């Protein structure tokens, strides 16, 4: 379902596990910082509202969305985290650069999910214009940062549940 039909911030709070003992990394693109800052703020707010201690949220910045993949990999290799949220915003311009960046970031984050034993969350807006980005960073379509934080909590809970079942 496209976000034109769904609010990114719609979820049932009762279905979200507590995140009291979870450790999160957030890698944020500095490019389009007005948008990525709003995504970050809502992601942190959401994690803490579900019990994550502020000290259990490690935020790092990278220059642009293309660098999210390496930034996330470096965090995975040099910190002790349960999940890493990648936040960025790519806005279509007049050249095919948009397509290359979006494809590279999408494949890169997918590869990280397949090659590491932890969730990497795709919190990257890929929009046609700045208005669409604003609509998805706290505007009429909610906030992708909130959606990414909820996804991270759910994926950590799933991983823990499956690992526990395997041990039982």
C-alpha positions as CSV (number, residue, x, y, z in Angstrom):
1,X,0.0,0.0,0.0
2,X,1.4,3.4,-1.0
3,X,1.8,6.0,1.7
4,X,-0.8,8.1,-0.1
5,X,-3.3,5.6,1.3
6,X,-1.7,4.9,4.7
7,X,-0.5,7.1,7.5
8,X,3.1,6.0,8.4
9,X,2.3,6.7,12.1
10,X,-0.8,4.5,12.3
11,X,-0.2,1.4,14.4
12,X,-1.8,-0.2,17.4
13,X,0.4,0.7,20.4
14,X,-0.8,-2.4,22.3
15,X,0.8,-4.6,19.6
16,X,4.2,-3.1,20.0
17,X,6.6,-5.0,22.5
18,X,8.4,-3.1,25.2
19,X,11.9,-2.1,24.3
20,X,13.3,-1.5,27.8
21,X,16.5,-3.7,27.3
22,X,17.0,-3.1,23.5
23,X,20.0,-1.3,22.1
24,X,19.5,0.7,18.9
25,X,21.8,2.5,16.4
26,X,20.4,5.2,14.2
27,X,22.4,6.3,11.2
28,X,21.1,9.6,9.8
29,X,21.9,11.3,6.5
30,X,22.9,15.0,6.8
31,X,21.6,15.7,3.3
32,X,18.1,17.1,3.4
33,X,18.6,17.7,7.2
34,X,15.3,19.5,7.7
35,X,13.6,16.2,6.8
36,X,16.1,13.7,8.3
37,X,16.1,15.7,11.5
38,X,12.4,15.3,11.8
39,X,12.7,11.6,11.1
40,X,15.4,11.2,13.8
41,X,13.4,13.2,16.4
42,X,10.3,11.0,15.9
43,X,12.3,7.8,15.9
44,X,14.0,8.6,19.2
45,X,10.7,9.8,20.7
46,X,9.1,6.5,19.6
47,X,11.9,4.3,21.0
48,X,11.9,6.0,24.3
49,X,8.1,5.9,24.6
50,X,8.3,2.1,24.3
51,X,10.9,2.0,27.2
52,X,14.3,2.4,25.5
53,X,16.6,4.3,27.7
54,X,18.2,7.3,25.9
55,X,21.6,5.9,26.6
56,X,20.7,2.8,24.6
57,X,20.2,4.8,21.4
58,X,23.4,5.5,19.5
59,X,23.0,8.2,16.8
60,X,25.6,8.7,14.1
61,X,25.6,11.0,11.0
62,X,26.8,10.4,7.5
63,X,27.0,12.9,4.7
64,X,24.2,11.5,2.5
65,X,21.8,8.7,2.0
66,X,24.3,6.7,-0.2
67,X,26.6,6.6,2.9
68,X,23.9,5.1,5.1
69,X,24.9,1.6,4.2
70,X,28.6,1.9,5.2
71,X,27.7,3.9,8.3
72,X,25.3,1.2,9.4
73,X,27.9,-1.5,8.7
74,X,30.5,0.4,10.7
75,X,28.1,0.6,13.6
76,X,27.3,-3.1,13.4
77,X,31.0,-4.0,13.4
78,X,32.1,-1.5,16.2
79,X,29.2,-1.4,18.6
80,X,26.9,-3.8,20.5
81,X,23.4,-3.2,19.1
82,X,20.2,-5.1,18.5
83,X,19.1,-3.2,15.4
84,X,20.2,-0.3,13.3
85,X,17.8,2.2,11.8
86,X,18.9,4.0,8.6
87,X,17.2,7.4,8.1
88,X,17.6,9.4,4.9
89,X,15.7,11.4,2.3
90,X,16.3,11.4,-1.5
91,X,14.3,13.8,-3.5
92,X,14.0,13.4,-7.3
93,X,15.8,15.9,-9.4
94,X,16.3,16.3,-13.1
95,X,18.9,13.6,-13.6
96,X,19.0,9.8,-13.1
97,X,21.1,10.4,-10.0
98,X,18.0,9.8,-7.8
99,X,17.5,6.3,-9.3
100,X,21.1,5.3,-8.7
101,X,21.1,6.6,-5.1
102,X,17.8,5.0,-4.2
103,X,18.8,1.7,-5.8
104,X,22.2,1.6,-4.1
105,X,20.8,2.4,-0.7
106,X,18.0,-0.2,-1.1
107,X,20.3,-2.9,-2.2
108,X,22.9,-1.9,0.4
109,X,20.5,-2.1,3.4
110,X,19.1,-5.4,2.0
111,X,22.6,-6.8,1.9
112,X,23.3,-5.8,5.4
113,X,20.1,-7.6,6.6
114,X,21.3,-10.7,4.8
115,X,24.9,-10.6,6.0
116,X,24.6,-9.7,9.6
117,X,22.6,-11.4,12.3
118,X,20.6,-8.2,13.2
119,X,17.9,-6.1,11.7
120,X,18.8,-3.0,9.6
121,X,15.7,-0.9,9.1
122,X,15.0,1.1,5.9
123,X,13.8,4.5,7.0
124,X,14.7,6.3,3.8
125,X,12.2,8.6,2.1
126,X,12.3,8.4,-1.7
127,X,10.1,11.2,-2.9
128,X,9.3,13.3,-6.0
129,X,9.6,16.6,-4.3
130,X,10.1,18.4,-1.0
131,X,6.4,18.6,-0.2
132,X,6.1,14.8,-0.4
133,X,9.1,14.5,1.9
134,X,7.5,16.9,4.5
135,X,4.2,15.0,4.3
136,X,6.1,11.9,5.4
137,X,8.3,13.5,8.0
138,X,5.6,14.7,10.3
139,X,3.0,16.0,7.8
140,X,-0.3,14.5,6.6
141,X,1.2,11.0,6.0
142,X,2.8,10.7,9.5
143,X,6.5,10.2,10.1
144,X,8.7,7.5,8.6
145,X,11.0,7.8,11.6
146,X,8.2,6.5,13.8
147,X,7.5,3.7,11.4
148,X,11.1,2.8,11.3
149,X,11.4,2.7,15.1
150,X,8.3,0.5,15.5
151,X,9.7,-1.8,12.8
152,X,13.1,-2.0,14.6
153,X,11.4,-2.9,17.9
154,X,9.2,-5.6,16.2
155,X,12.2,-7.1,14.4
156,X,14.3,-7.3,17.6
157,X,11.4,-8.9,19.4
158,X,11.0,-11.4,16.5
159,X,14.7,-12.3,16.5
160,X,14.7,-12.8,20.3
161,X,11.5,-14.9,20.2
162,X,13.0,-17.2,17.5
163,X,16.3,-17.5,19.2
164,X,14.5,-18.4,22.4
165,X,12.4,-21.1,20.7
166,X,15.5,-22.6,19.2
167,X,17.1,-22.9,22.6
168,X,14.0,-24.5,24.1
